Amino acid sequence: MNKQERERYKKALQERKQELNHQLSEFYSESKEVETGIAQDIGDKAESSYTKEFLLSLSDSERKKLGMIDEALKRVETTEFGNCQNCGTKIAKKRLNVVPWAPLCIVCQQKEEEEAS
């Protein structure tokens, strides 16, 4: 992968990181707004609790993605970016264009998902 391509992926990763940081900030603000003490009855309290839990679970997955983006940004600075962290083969550019933080090629990703289920 040439320097120009790495710079393009680096820019895309930085933009996505900025978007995620903004989303996490919004999730945090929204979860603070959902106060269970304001609810009038048990049904309202349950709904508020569920909404808050849902917002916080969304932020957990976004934080994980943010970690993957940070790792990808480190790899961009080396020759490791674009290579599968498992088998070492090149990750398809189509995959990197869609998921630039992907650490695995599609074959290794599928194997990992199969083993997890």
Residue frames as qw, qx, qy, qz and C-alpha x, y, z in Angstrom:
[[0.000, 0.892, 0.452, 0.000, 0.00, 0.00, 0.00],
 [0.445, 0.417, -0.024, 0.792, 1.45, 3.35, -0.98],
 [0.202, -0.171, -0.420, 0.868, 1.72, 6.45, 1.20],
 [0.298, -0.095, -0.208, -0.927, -1.18, 8.23, -0.53],
 [0.619, -0.300, -0.646, -0.331, -3.53, 5.30, 0.14],
 [0.498, -0.280, -0.649, 0.503, -2.45, 5.11, 3.79],
 [0.028, -0.061, -0.187, 0.980, -3.09, 8.85, 4.17],
 [0.464, -0.209, -0.419, -0.752, -6.58, 8.44, 2.67],
 [0.656, -0.346, -0.671, -0.016, -7.40, 5.65, 5.13],
 [0.368, -0.162, -0.492, 0.772, -5.89, 7.64, 7.99],
 [0.191, -0.089, -0.032, -0.977, -8.16, 10.58, 7.16],
 [0.615, -0.279, -0.537, -0.506, -11.22, 8.31, 6.97],
 [0.614, -0.278, -0.668, 0.315, -10.32, 6.74, 10.33],
 [0.192, -0.085, -0.345, 0.915, -9.83, 10.12, 11.97],
 [0.374, -0.181, -0.228, -0.880, -13.18, 11.35, 10.64],
 [0.682, -0.310, -0.619, -0.236, -14.95, 8.22, 11.91],
 [0.492, -0.184, -0.597, 0.606, -13.23, 8.62, 15.29],
 [0.054, -0.038, 0.143, -0.988, -14.49, 12.19, 15.52],
 [0.558, -0.246, -0.427, -0.667, -18.03, 11.05, 14.65],
 [0.680, -0.282, -0.670, 0.090, -17.94, 8.34, 17.31],
 [0.304, -0.103, -0.476, 0.819, -16.65, 10.73, 19.95],
 [0.293, -0.126, -0.070, -0.945, -19.55, 13.05, 19.11],
 [0.674, -0.256, -0.560, -0.408, -22.05, 10.16, 19.30],
 [0.576, -0.206, -0.674, 0.414, -20.65, 9.02, 22.65],
 [0.057, -0.006, -0.297, 0.953, -21.02, 12.53, 23.98],
 [0.502, -0.169, -0.263, -0.806, -24.65, 12.60, 22.80],
 [0.690, -0.231, -0.681, -0.082, -25.38, 9.14, 24.28],
 [0.396, -0.132, -0.599, 0.683, -23.96, 10.28, 27.60],
 [0.169, -0.043, 0.109, -0.979, -26.05, 13.46, 27.57],
 [0.617, -0.185, -0.451, -0.617, -29.21, 11.56, 26.63],
 [0.637, -0.220, -0.721, 0.158, -28.67, 8.96, 29.33],
 [0.191, -0.083, -0.477, 0.854, -28.29, 11.75, 31.90],
 [0.359, -0.108, -0.128, -0.918, -31.59, 13.26, 30.73],
 [0.701, -0.241, -0.584, -0.330, -33.45, 9.99, 31.35],
 [0.079, -0.326, 0.670, -0.663, -33.92, 10.31, 35.09],
 [0.405, -0.299, -0.858, -0.097, -35.87, 7.58, 36.82],
 [0.138, -0.315, -0.595, 0.726, -36.68, 9.85, 39.78],
 [0.258, 0.150, -0.114, -0.948, -38.90, 12.02, 37.57],
 [0.360, -0.155, -0.815, -0.427, -41.13, 9.12, 36.49],
 [0.520, -0.316, 0.148, -0.779, -44.56, 9.04, 38.11],
 [0.900, -0.158, 0.208, -0.348, -45.39, 5.33, 38.25],
 [0.698, -0.303, 0.625, 0.174, -43.71, 1.93, 37.96],
 [0.732, 0.520, 0.399, 0.189, -44.35, 1.68, 34.21],
 [0.250, 0.954, -0.113, 0.119, -42.72, 5.06, 33.59],
 [0.422, -0.734, 0.530, 0.048, -39.76, 4.09, 35.77],
 [0.797, 0.001, 0.576, 0.184, -39.32, 0.81, 33.91],
 [0.614, 0.729, 0.225, 0.205, -39.44, 2.56, 30.54],
 [0.005, 0.957, -0.280, 0.080, -36.92, 5.19, 31.68],
 [0.616, -0.518, 0.585, 0.095, -34.62, 2.50, 33.05],
 [0.801, 0.281, 0.484, 0.212, -34.81, 0.50, 29.82],
 [0.435, 0.884, 0.051, 0.165, -34.12, 3.60, 27.72],
 [0.216, -0.876, 0.430, -0.017, -31.11, 4.53, 29.81],
 [0.726, -0.267, 0.618, 0.140, -29.74, 0.98, 29.69],
 [0.734, 0.545, 0.362, 0.181, -30.26, 0.87, 25.92],
 [0.243, 0.952, -0.142, 0.117, -28.40, 4.16, 25.41],
 [0.394, -0.730, 0.557, 0.022, -25.51, 2.99, 27.56],
 [0.808, 0.014, 0.565, 0.166, -25.28, -0.34, 25.69],
 [0.602, 0.769, 0.134, 0.170, -25.05, 1.59, 22.45],
 [0.010, -0.930, 0.358, -0.083, -22.18, 3.59, 23.85],
 [0.702, -0.415, 0.570, 0.100, -20.37, 0.37, 24.85],
 [0.795, 0.345, 0.426, 0.262, -20.35, -0.88, 21.26],
 [0.344, 0.917, -0.023, 0.199, -19.27, 2.54, 20.04],
 [0.364, -0.816, 0.449, 0.009, -16.40, 2.55, 22.55],
 [0.804, -0.104, 0.545, 0.215, -15.26, -0.84, 21.28],
 [0.644, 0.662, 0.266, 0.276, -15.32, 0.46, 17.72],
 [0.001, -0.976, 0.195, -0.101, -13.37, 3.52, 18.86],
 [0.617, -0.559, 0.535, 0.142, -10.68, 1.22, 20.28],
 [0.785, 0.248, 0.490, 0.286, -10.48, -0.64, 16.99],
 [0.393, 0.889, 0.089, 0.215, -10.11, 2.66, 15.15],
 [0.284, -0.884, 0.371, 0.022, -7.28, 3.72, 17.47],
 [0.739, -0.243, 0.581, 0.239, -5.50, 0.42, 16.79],
 [0.677, 0.566, 0.379, 0.277, -5.98, 0.91, 13.04],
 [0.127, 0.982, -0.101, 0.097, -4.54, 4.42, 13.27],
 [0.513, -0.658, 0.528, 0.158, -1.43, 2.94, 14.91],
 [0.756, 0.103, 0.584, 0.275, -1.16, 0.38, 12.10],
 [0.480, 0.857, 0.169, 0.087, -1.49, 3.12, 9.46],
 [0.104, -0.920, 0.372, 0.059, 1.80, 4.53, 10.70],
 [0.452, -0.403, 0.775, 0.179, 3.49, 1.19, 10.03],
 [0.314, 0.241, -0.743, -0.540, 3.50, -1.32, 7.21],
 [0.144, 0.148, 0.945, -0.252, 1.01, -3.46, 9.17],
 [0.463, 0.432, 0.283, -0.721, -2.04, -1.51, 7.97],
 [0.658, 0.431, -0.321, -0.528, -3.95, -3.40, 5.31],
 [0.430, 0.241, -0.870, 0.005, -2.55, -6.76, 6.37],
 [0.782, -0.420, -0.356, -0.293, -4.55, -9.33, 8.30],
 [0.271, -0.677, 0.549, -0.408, -3.45, -9.46, 11.94],
 [0.875, -0.173, 0.402, -0.207, -4.08, -13.21, 11.93],
 [0.894, 0.199, 0.336, 0.219, -2.73, -14.69, 8.70],
 [0.379, -0.514, 0.303, 0.707, -0.74, -11.72, 7.33],
 [0.391, 0.399, 0.631, 0.538, -2.40, -11.61, 3.91],
 [0.018, -0.052, -0.100, -0.993, -3.53, -8.34, 2.40],
 [0.265, 0.517, 0.668, -0.465, -7.02, -7.23, 3.38],
 [0.336, 0.528, 0.609, 0.487, -9.13, -6.52, 0.30],
 [0.095, 0.037, -0.010, 0.995, -9.40, -2.82, -0.49],
 [0.411, -0.454, -0.514, -0.601, -13.18, -3.21, -0.83],
 [0.631, -0.517, -0.547, 0.187, -13.25, -4.34, 2.80],
 [0.435, -0.242, -0.227, 0.837, -10.96, -1.52, 3.96],
 [0.054, -0.280, -0.268, -0.920, -13.08, 1.03, 2.11],
 [0.556, -0.541, -0.459, -0.433, -16.13, -0.10, 4.07],
 [0.750, -0.656, -0.077, 0.033, -14.46, -0.98, 7.39],
 [0.438, 0.735, -0.390, 0.340, -11.05, 0.75, 7.44],
 [0.371, -0.624, 0.569, -0.385, -10.47, -0.36, 11.05],
 [0.981, 0.007, -0.074, -0.180, -10.80, -4.05, 10.11],
 [0.313, -0.687, 0.655, 0.037, -7.87, -5.98, 11.62],
 [0.570, -0.056, 0.816, 0.082, -8.68, -9.24, 9.81],
 [0.195, 0.119, -0.682, -0.695, -9.21, -10.36, 6.24],
 [0.698, -0.078, -0.108, -0.704, -12.70, -11.58, 5.41],
 [0.760, 0.040, -0.647, -0.054, -11.70, -15.27, 5.65],
 [0.352, 0.048, -0.703, 0.616, -10.19, -14.90, 9.14],
 [0.334, -0.113, 0.241, -0.904, -13.11, -12.71, 10.25],
 [0.776, -0.071, -0.343, -0.525, -15.60, -15.38, 9.17],
 [0.660, 0.027, -0.715, 0.229, -13.61, -18.09, 10.98],
 [0.095, 0.106, -0.566, 0.812, -13.55, -15.98, 14.14],
 [0.536, -0.094, 0.051, -0.838, -17.30, -15.40, 13.98],
 [0.794, -0.028, -0.540, -0.277, -17.99, -19.10, 13.42],
 [0.513, 0.048, -0.723, 0.459, -15.87, -20.04, 16.41],
 [0.113, -0.119, 0.408, -0.898, -17.63, -17.46, 18.58],
 [0.662, -0.072, -0.062, -0.743, -21.10, -18.85, 17.83]]
